[in-house]
């Protein structure tokens, strides 16, 4: 039908676009089609093709830093979830389906192992496979990437702002930089310079005591005096 042909065209276009964007070569039409199908798959609310592209980019960057094969890492990252684009009536999981396809199409053994081992069903046999595991975890855990992660992320920002706004003299608080900085507006009339310092210390202490977070959070107090006069 016309709709089927149009869908098939979109699938191929999406597959070709991602390999062009990543600069990946020597990939079969069957693999491109499977990649394109990932555009219409989601996992925990995350688009699987976008996730695969992100994993490929991250894997290539990590490989470059540690002296591993960047092309193999990128290719393994792109194809690690390829099994999700394959229809099957059997009991094989997506890692096994993807590895079978990659093996049949002559992919490098390191790429096949990256696909098989990305959920630890099989032990990684090379550094590139370990890198794909790391890149996959980073992409999945990135704030906002997955639905439940997004909910937790929003709750964390709201908790930060709530702690700040519970202090007397605070007018408004904004969690910015993905929650790595908290900017707080205080009332100039009721909060002195020394009072602003005490509020900053108090908020930082409450955050340390009540929240769990990676790295550190910068607490910035903004105490601003505005004087307006009109010349008539």
LINNOR-V632307 format. One record per run of one state. SS is the DSSP state (H for helix, E for strand, C for the rest). FROM is the first residue (numbers start at 1). LEN is the number of residues. If there is no record, write none. Layout:
((SS;FROM;LEN) (SS;FROM;LEN))
//
This chain:
((C;1;1) (H;2;21) (C;23;6) (H;29;12) (C;41;1) (E;42;2) (C;44;2) (E;46;2) (H;48;19) (C;67;3) (H;70;10) (C;80;2) (H;82;4) (C;86;8) (H;94;11) (C;105;4) (H;109;9) (C;118;9) (H;127;15) (C;142;5) (H;147;19) (C;166;4) (E;170;7) (H;177;3) (C;180;1) (E;181;6) (C;187;6) (H;193;18) (C;211;7) (E;218;6) (C;224;9))
//
